[in-house]
Amino acid sequence: GHIEVLQKYLVPQTRSWHGYTWNVPAAREAAAQGLRDWHGVPFEASDLYLTNGCFAALTASLKAVADPGDEVIFSLPPWFGYEGIAREAGLMPVKVTIDPVTFDLDLGAIEAAITPRTRVVIVNTPHNPTGKIYPPETLGRLAMLLDEASRRNGRTIYIVSDEAYQRVVFEGKRAYSPSEFYPNTLLCFTYGKKLLAPGLRLGYVALPPTMPDRVAVGSAIFVVQSSSGYLFPDAFLQYALPELERLSIDITAIEARRDHMVGALRELGLRLHVPEGGFYLFPESPWQDDYAFAVLLADHGIYCLPGSAHEMPGYFRLSLTATDGMIERSLPRFAAALAEARSREPSRAEQMATADGT
């Protein structure tokens, strides 16, 4: 496992083993080969910039291509960090909502949100928390509308693609990258998810060979990394990357938990879609007040994240990284919690009907 790999590369093999180190060639090449295998895009090792996790990859990407005052569009529900990272860089977050039925990107909303100040659109696929993999049709149409908007603005609009769950996909599906459709994409990745070790701060920004100004963008990324608190991975992690690239958690086990939980929760009357990737289920809350329902679940020993924390009220997020034993123990507790919820509050449909005056 990755523990043995990390232990191996912690032991110094040269006098300067733990000295300042960035973009180790063997690590870059291994990561680029992994991307070539995964997406079929001929990424070059020299266009990968190793970072201490996806936090740093996103930070370096935004600061490399956007200036203070520029606007960054992202979709709700988002990963929590986007707004803070954007604001720290002096950028203005502009929020749109995904399609509530399909959980796909709402391209009309994205197009309507573009202004002359738009510089970046953040895309997260597979998506946290919905587990949606955006299909090639969506990404192709997004590329076309961003091409047109860039020409209209006289200034490139970039995609910053958060692909933290790129290697956590189910049923043999493929997680398409915006970089396959749109040359001006900065692909951000972390090894923390595929190894189920989020504290392992190792990732990268990758620029596709089709990006017209990738040399200038890459130079800007390196400057940001150097000047923003040294956003490079620890030296031993870079040395270990070629071996870590070959490792993964058991995706089939996560998929089996997904199937078991989806079936069990649907039998209990919860509405939820089947995630295509990632670690989460995102059911609808039986109460419109998802925070109150999360507190009720906690009273029954089940801990979840209210959808409001993802800026999408009326849902809650469950993690599939729990053990099989924890999942089995949770099912009678879900049944008890839902029975209590239904005895104390009208159904979601009744609440919505009341709100609509019907």
Buried (B, 14 or more C-beta within 10 A) or exposed (E): EBEEBBEEBBEEEEEEBEEEBBBBEEBBBBBBBBBEEBBEBEBBBBBBBBBBBBBBBBBBBBBBBBEEEBBBBBBBBBBEEBBEBBEEBEBBBBBBEBBEEEBBBBBEBBBEBBEEBBBBBBBBBBBBBBBBBBBEEBBBBBBEBBBEBBEEBEEBBBBBBBBBBBBBBBEEEEBBBBBBBBBBBBBBBBBBBBBBBBEBBBBBBBBBEBBEBBEEBBEBBBEBBEEBEEBBBBBBBBBBBBBBBEBBBEBEEBBBBBEBBBEBBEEBEBEBBEBBBBBBBBBBBBBBBBBBBBEBBEEBEBEBBBBBBBBBBBBBBBBBBBEEEEBEEBBEBBBBBBEEBEEEBBEBEEBEEEEEEE
